[in-house]
Amino acid sequence: MAGLQRSRLFWLITFLVPAIAVGLFWGLGFDGEITGFFRIGSEFPHSPYLNLNTARIVPGEVGHDGQQLALWE
């Protein structure tokens, strides 16, 4: 029984720590702007789901967001 409780506690901590960290970074570090997690460059075509008016786009850079955003299309 103690092993089962320890296992549940392990999985609860394993889930909660990253979820809380991401929530804090998103809410506090990026002011709720999720595109702040990605480096969006101007060299490749952007996803049609990306709002170009509010996204942080680095001019003259390739960025590393293309794979993630392309999967959502």
C-alpha positions as CSV (number, residue, x, y, z in Angstrom):
1,M,0.0,0.0,0.0
2,A,2.8,2.4,0.8
3,G,4.4,1.7,-2.5
4,L,1.2,2.6,-4.3
5,Q,0.9,5.9,-2.5
6,R,4.5,6.7,-3.2
7,S,3.9,5.9,-6.9
8,R,0.9,8.2,-7.0
9,L,2.8,11.0,-5.3
10,F,5.7,10.6,-7.8
11,W,3.4,10.9,-10.8
12,L,1.5,13.8,-9.2
13,I,4.8,15.7,-8.6
14,T,6.0,14.7,-12.1
15,F,2.9,16.3,-13.6
16,L,2.5,19.3,-11.4
17,V,6.0,20.7,-11.3
18,P,6.3,21.2,-15.1
19,A,2.6,22.3,-15.3
20,I,3.2,25.0,-12.7
21,A,6.5,26.1,-14.2
22,V,4.9,26.5,-17.7
23,G,2.0,28.3,-16.2
24,L,4.2,30.7,-14.3
25,F,6.5,31.3,-17.4
26,W,3.4,31.9,-19.6
27,G,1.5,34.1,-17.2
28,L,4.4,36.1,-15.7
29,G,7.4,35.8,-18.0
30,F,5.6,36.2,-21.3
31,D,2.5,38.2,-20.2
32,G,0.2,35.5,-21.6
33,E,1.8,35.7,-25.0
34,I,2.4,32.0,-25.9
35,T,4.5,32.9,-28.9
36,G,7.1,34.1,-26.5
37,F,8.1,30.5,-26.0
38,F,9.1,30.2,-29.7
39,R,11.7,32.1,-31.7
40,I,9.7,33.0,-34.7
41,G,11.9,34.2,-37.6
42,S,11.0,36.2,-40.7
43,E,12.8,34.0,-43.2
44,F,10.2,31.2,-43.7
45,P,6.5,31.4,-44.4
46,H,4.4,31.7,-41.2
47,S,1.5,29.5,-40.2
48,P,-1.9,30.9,-41.2
49,Y,-2.9,30.3,-37.5
50,L,-0.2,32.7,-36.3
51,N,-1.5,36.3,-35.6
52,L,1.3,38.3,-37.2
53,N,0.1,41.5,-35.5
54,T,0.7,40.2,-32.0
55,A,3.5,37.6,-32.4
56,R,7.1,38.4,-31.6
57,I,8.9,37.9,-34.9
58,V,12.7,38.3,-35.1
59,P,13.6,40.0,-38.3
60,G,16.3,38.4,-40.5
61,E,16.3,35.1,-38.5
62,V,15.2,31.6,-39.4
63,G,13.7,30.9,-36.0
64,H,12.9,27.4,-34.7
65,D,9.1,27.5,-34.6
66,G,8.3,26.1,-38.0
67,Q,8.1,22.5,-37.1
68,Q,5.7,23.1,-34.2
69,L,3.4,25.4,-36.0
70,A,3.4,23.3,-39.2
71,L,2.1,20.4,-37.2
72,W,-1.0,22.4,-36.2
73,E,-2.1,23.0,-39.8
